[in-house]
Amino acid sequence: MKLLLVRHATAVPRGTPGVSDDERPLTPEGEAEFRVAARGLARIARRPDVLLTSPLPRARVTAEIAARAFKHVGPRIEPALAHESVDGVLAALKTHPPGATVALVGHEPVLSAVLARLLGASQGERFALEKGGAALVDLPDGPEAAGQLIWFLQVRVLKAVEGTSFAVLHAGGPPTATRFSNPLPDR
């Protein structure tokens, strides 16, 4: 299994008058920034077989933007991503086939806690994703066993990938030089 973790894009601040924390939307700037980052993400990560998202608006809209960038995948609500339940998220992952690529769009601190658990680390805060950032983990034995971090990228790096030429690292294989005027083929 490959696991792609994505933190929601920039939302209106906590404490914004008239907006509860659970209802905070993305800012227009956050949406625009993540549209570019999502295109970069789609160039370096294979299209997920399933895209699970927190039901909260800021994550749901981020997942919709990612889905458009990846094409042919629609977001599905996963309540465990909203309720800071690492065990709930891992249980949801176990329902997918071992060879699947699963994307999660959610919030901190649950994403970093999931990442830490999957890497066998004790301190999730060391793996905190910035808003719009992403990480890819290889889980050859599924979410029950330790995985290997393939990459961990900030939103500014994902934005920079848009239209850039560089080497792509494929898990288990040598780097492949690729010009990204055309996206990688779907599998």
N, C-alpha and C positions, 0 to 999 in steps of 0.2 A: 504494500500500500504506500502511496505517496500522499502526504498531507500538506496542503497549502493553507497557511494561516494568514488572514488579512485583518488588520484592525480597521475599523470604520474611519472614514475621512473626517476632516475637521467639522465639528458641529458647533452650534451656538453654545456659549459658555454655561456652565452650571449656574443656577441662581438668576438666570435671565427672567425678569418679571413676566408673569403670565404663562411661563413654559415649565412644566414639570420635568424632572430629570429624565423620566422614561419617554417623554414626548419630544425631546430636543431634536430638531432637524439639522441637516447639514447646512453650513453656510453656503452662499452662492460661490464663494472663493474655494471652499472645500470641495464642492461638486466639480468645479472646473479643474482644479488641480488633480483630483482623482481620475477624471476622464483621461487625462494625459498619462497618468501613472498606470491606469488600467491597461491602456494600449501597450505600454512598456512591459507590464506584467504578462500580458498575453503573448508577447514575443519571446519571453524567456521561460515560460512555464507552459507545459502542455495543457490543453483544455481539460478541466476536471470532468469526471464522469457525473459527479454530483456537487452542487454548490449549496451548502447549508448556511443559513443566516439567523442571527438573532432576530426576534420579531420587532425590536425597537426600531423606530423610523430611521435613525442615523445609520444603523447597520444594514437595514433593508434596502435603503437607497444606494448605499455603497455596493451591496451585492448586485443590485440591478445594473449599476454601471459596469461592474466586472463582468456580469453575464453578457452584456452587449459587446464588450471587448473580446470575450472568448468565443462568442457565437455558438448557437446550438446547445446552450445549457441554460436552464432556468433556476432561479433561487428557490429553495424550499426552507420553510421556517423550522428551526430547531430551538425549542424553548430553553433547553439547557444552556445555550449560549448567552441568554439574557440574565440568567439567575446565578451566575458565578459558581456553577457546579462542574468542577473538573471531572468528577466521577460520572456525571450525567453526559458530558461531552464524550468521554471515552466510551461509555455504553452506546451512544449513538454511532460512534465510529465502528464499533464491533458488528453493527448490522450490515456493513458494506463488504463486498467481496475483497479478498486479500490483494488482488491485483488492481483494485480501483484507485483512482486519483480523486481524493476528496478535498474540497475547498471549504474552509470555515471562515465566515465573516462575523466578527464579534467585537468584544470590548476587553479592555484591561480592567482588572488584573487576571481575568480568567484565561485569556489567550497565552500569556506568559507562563501561567501556572501549568497549563496543558503542555506547553513546549518543554518546560523544565521537567515535568514528570516523564515525558516521552524520551528525553535525553538522559534521564537518570540523575538530574541535578536537583539540589535541595532548595535553591533560592530562585524563585521565578522572577523576582524583580530584576535580576541580571539579564533577563531575556525580554524585557518590556519592549513591545513594538510601538513605534511612534504612530500617530494618526496617519492612516494611508499606507503604512509600512507592511511588509509581508515576509514570511519565512517559508521555506520548503524543507520538509523532513522526509527521509526515506525510512519506512517502517517495514523491512523485509519480512518480519515475523508478525506483522499486525500491531495494533495498539496495545497488546498485552506485554510486549517486549520492548527493550530499549531500541531507539532509532538513531539515525545519523543525520545531523544537520547538513543540508546541502548548501543552502544559502540563507542569509538574513539581510534584508535590504530596506533602507529608508525610502520614503516616498520620493525624495529628490533624486535618488539613484534610479528608481523606476521611471521617473519622468525623463531622465537623461537617456535612458535606453531607447526611447521613441526615436526611430530613424537612425540609430547608431549601428556601426559595424564593430563587432568584437567576437571573441571566442565564446562559444556556448559549452558549458560543462555538462555532459550527460552522465548521470550516475552509472558507474561501472564501465565507463568508456573514456577515450581520450577527448580532449577539447576539439571542437569542430569550428573552424572559422566560418562565419556566416554573415552575409550582408543582409540586413533586415529591411530591405525595400519590400520584400514579400514576407508575410508571417510564416512561421514554421508550419508544415503540413499537420493536419489533424491525424490522430492515429485511429 
